[in-house]
Amino acid sequence: MAHVRPEQLCALGIHYVMYPLDYMLDGHAEAGYKAIELVGEAPHFYMDESWNQNPEEVRRRVEARGMRVALFTPECSCMQWRNNYADDGAHRRSMEYLKRAMDVCTRLGASMMLTNACGGTLDEDHDVAFDRAVRHFEQIARYAREAGVTMALESVRPQESKVCITLGDVAALVEAVDSPSLSAALDTVAMGVAGETPRQWFERLGEKIVHCHFSDGRPYGHLVWGDGVFPLERYLDVLNEFGYEGMLGQEITDGRYLEDPKAADRRNFHAFERFFAKEEA
């Protein structure tokens, strides 16, 4: 039978965007989570390329609730903070932001950051944008190595980027950079939109997959498990088959969850409970 350890489930609070940090942390803890993926965006963590709020204080508030920050995800989807700009000035500013985020990551007690290859425009030639992404991620991987941080690169949906919207692109970029500081993250929604499967991802990237955004979808959505059409048990079976022991980030973003995000957390965590591995006596 498919199984997962409760400590592999990793809360992600985008659906708490209308509530403050403490409310979000209470909701995660009440649902049963022991780990969180903290996103570097207001109102839960404030930062730009030249300033950030105190990571140690946030870490204390997380740990006071019996949880830990498993990884940090700096904002990388809004226009000012992307990793693959063609404009030199925008690129330099984003790299300063990313270096600051790596410092924040380690001060939060984590050693992994998630990102993507957004930043180009949709009218760009794919190969031009991809070649620039390789150069930029070679630079990012050097920063990560110096900081002691592992970067996990996820695919995104075609509305968000010209490159790294497929398994093929993510694998090609990770292989081209060829750095121990750059690995891959499987996002089930972007995967589903691309018509791919978890088995294809693990057959191609194997142990290079160090994190998952593991959400339900139709295939769009980033939904609570049970609100989409993805086969949870079958996906867990694949993870078990390939020996995946990393975190399963519960990225919930649909607007239907914004008013009562605590209820969404509780329902989402409950969907996994029948798959919790029983400890041997």
N, C-alpha and C positions, 0 to 999 in steps of 0.2 A: 504493500500500500504506500502511496505517496506520503512523505513526511517532511516536516520542517521543524526546526527548533524555535521556540518562542523568541529567543534572543536574536534570531536572524531578522525578525520583523523590525523595520526601521520607519518610524513616523516621519512625515514630511508635511509641514504646516502651511502650504500655499492656500488651502481652503480656510485658513484662519486670518486672511488678509484684513478683515474688518474688525479684528480683535487684537488686544495687546499680547506681549510675550507671555506673561504669567498665565493668562487665560488659556493660551495655546498649550503651554507646558502642563497645566493642570489637566486639560483634555487628553493629551497624549498619555499621561501617567494613569489617569482614571480608566482609560481603555485597556491598559495592560502593557503598553510599550516599555521596553527597557533601553531603547536606543533611538536617537533622532538623527535625521539629516537636516541640519540647520541651513536655511537659505538666507543669503546675505541681502535681504531686502526689508524695507520698512513694512510694518512697524515692529519687526522682530529682531532685526540687526541692521544698524545704520552704518554705511561706509561709502566712501568714494575713493578716488585715487590718492588723496592727500590726508585723509582722516578716517578713523573708525572708532566706534564706541568700545568700551573696555571688554575684551573677550573673557577675561578671568571672572568678571562679575556675572556674565551670562553663563559661563561654565558652572559657577557655584549654584546658580538658580536651577540649572538642569540637574546637577548631581544631588541637590537637596531633595529632589523628588524621586531619587533612586534610579535615575537614567544617566546616560552618557551621550556625548556628541560623537557619533560614529564617523561622520564625515561632514564637510562643509561644502556648500555649493554657492559660490559667489554669483550674483546676478549676471547672467550671460545671454539673456534673451532680449532685454530692452536695448534701444538703439545706441546708447552711449557706452555700453559695456559688452562688446563682442570681440571675438578673437581673430577674426579674419578680414579686417578692413583693408581695402586697397589704398585708402588715404593714409599717408605716412603719419600725419599728426594724430589722427584718431587712433592709429595703431599704437603709437608710443604711449598715449594716455591710457589706453586699455591695458597695455603691458604693465604700467605702473600700478594700475588697479589690481591686476592679477598677482603681482608680486606682494602687494599689501595683503591680499586675500590669503596667500600662502602663509604669511606670518600669523594672521588671524587663525587659520586652520590649526596650526601647531599649538597656539596659545589656548585654543578651545579643548585641547587634549586629543585631537584627531590627527591622522596622518594621510588622509585621502581627500581629494577634491574632485568634484564632478564638473565637466564642462562639455562644450560642443564646438562646432566649427562655423557658427553663424557669423555674419559680418559682411559677406558679399551681397551684391544685388542680383535679382532674379533674371536680369537681362544679360548677365555675364556669361561668357563661355565657361563651360564646366571645367575644362582642363586648366584654364588660366586661374580660376578660383581654387582648384585643387592644388596646383603647384604652389600657390601662395600659402595655402594652409599648411603644406609640408614645411615650408621655410619658417612659418610662424610657430608651428608646434615644435620644431627643433629648438627654437629660442625658448619656448615655454618649458620644454623638458629640461633644459639647462637650469632654469630657475627652480624647477621642482627638485632636481637633484641636489642643488645647493640648500634648499629648504628642508629636505628630508620628507617630501610629500610625493605621493603617487597620484598622478592625474588619471582620471577615468573618463574616456571620451565616449559620449553617447551619440546615436543618430537622432535626427529630428524629422519633423514632417516637411513635405515639399513646400509648404507655405512659409517656412521659416528659414530656409537656406537653399543654396544651389548645390552644396556639397555635403557629404556625410549624412545623406538621407537614406542610405542603404547600407546593408551589411558589407557589400563589396567595397564601398568607399571607406568605411570605418576601418576595415581590415587593411586596406591598401595604405591608408595614412599611418596607422600604427606600425605596419611593417616597414614603410619608407623611413619613418623617424628612427625606428629601431633603438629605442631607449628603454631601460628598465623603469624609468620614471613615467612612461606613458603606456597605459593599458586601455581596456575597453569597458564600456558599460552597456548592458542590454536594456533598452526601454521597450516594454512590450507594446505600447501604443504606437510608437514610431515603427516598430517592427511589423505590427499588424497592418498599418497603413501601407507599408511597402510590400505587403503580401508575403512576408517571410515567417519563419517559425523559430521557436527556441532551439530546436534540434539543428537547424541550419547554422545558427549563430555559434552553438557550442562545437559543432563539427569543424567550423572554419577557425574559430578563435580559441577554443578550449580554455586553458588556464589564464589566457590573456583577459578573460572577462572577470573583472574584480568587483563589480557592483551591478545591481539591477534596479531599474525603476519598474516595479512589478505591479502594474495596475490593470484593472479591467477596462475594456473598450468595446466599440461597435463598428469599426476598429478605433475611430476617433473617441476622445472623451476623457481619459484619465479618471475613471469612475471607481466608486466603491465596488468591491467584488460582489457580484450578484446583480449589478445594474447593467452589465454589458453582456457580451456573448463569448468571451474567452473561456476556454476550458481549464479552470484552475487546477484540478487534479492532474490533468494530462501535462500541463506545464510543469508542475512540481515533480512529476515522474521523470521528466527530462532532466531537470536540475539534479535530482537524486542519481540518475543514471550516470551523469558526467561528474559526480562528486562535488558539485558546487556548494561551498560552505560560506559564501559571502552574504552580505546584507541584501534584504529585499525591501527597497525603499517604496513606501506606500504613497505615491504621488497622486493626490486627489485635487483636481483643479476645476471641475465643472461648476458653473454658477449655482446649481441647485443645492450645493452643500454650504454655501456661504453664510446662510442665516443660522444654521445649527451645526457647526463643524464638529462639536463633541459627539453628537449622535452619529455622524458619518464615521468618526474614528471608532466608536464602539461597535458599530455594525461591521466595519471592515475588519477589525481585529477578530471578531467572532467568526467570520467566514473561514479563518484559518484554524480554529481551535480543534476541529475534528482531525486535522492532519498533524497535530503536535505529537512528536515522537514520545512514547512512553519510556521512562527510565527503567532499566532492568533491575529487578530486585537483587 
